[in-house]
Amino acid sequence: MNSETINYSEQGKPLRGKTALISGSSRDIGAQIAIELARLGVSTIGNHRDPQKASRADKVESAIRGIGGDIKFVVADIIHP
């Protein structure tokens, strides 16, 4: 990977039509991954396990929709299904 900054607005969305499932996407690294993938055109399915902390997922969803992305969140404990 080189150090050049890529301007995706000039190149379009190279991953448009792809879908990713991102666990832990309501905060920290998972949220940043979801946002970056949305910038690249990926539709995302976000996962978090605590329905009482849905406000974090709402913030991520707003950020992604704000850049024209698509995300759906699923509340599920994938460690102990």
N, C-alpha and C positions, 0 to 999 in steps of 0.2 A: 504494500500500500504506500503510495507516495504522499508527499505533504501538500499537494495541491488541493485547494478548496474547490469542491464541485458545486456549481450552481445548478440545482435541479430545476429551477424555474425555466432555465434556458433549454434544458435537455428533456423536459417533460417528466413523466413519472415512469422510470424504467421498469418498475415491478408491478405496474398496473395489471389487475386481473389475478394477482396472487393473493392468497389468504394465509395468515399466520395465527396460531394459538399461542398466547403469551401468558404464562402463569405468573402471578405476582405483579400484574401490570397496573395495579392501582397506586403503586408507590416506588420510589427509588429507581433502581436500575431497570426494573420491568417497565415502569412508566416511560422512562427515556427511550427504551427499545421500541415500545409501541409508538411513540411520537415520531421517532426517526423512520420507522418502517412506513408510517402513514405519509411522511414527506416523500417517500420513494414510490408511493402509490399502492401500497399493500393494504388490503382490508384486514382488520384485525379482530380477533375474538379475545377479549381480555378476561382474565380470571382473577378473582379474589375470594377469600374464604369467609370473611366476616361481614354479614349483612349489616351490622351496626356501624361499619366504617365505610358505608357506600358513598359518603361525601367525597372521599379521596378518589374513588372511581369516577364520580361525577366531574371532578376537576380535570382528570385526564381526558375524559370524553369530551369536555368542552374545548380543551386545548387541541385535540385531534380534529374535531369538527371545525374549529377556527381556522385550520390550515387546509380545509377541504377534504379531510380524511373521513374514513368510515370505521367505526368500532362498535361492537356489541359486547356487553359484559355478562358473564355468567358467574353466579355465586356458587362455589362448590369447593369442598375440601378434597383436593386430589391426592393428598397424602394418605388419608383414611377415608376412602370412598364409602 
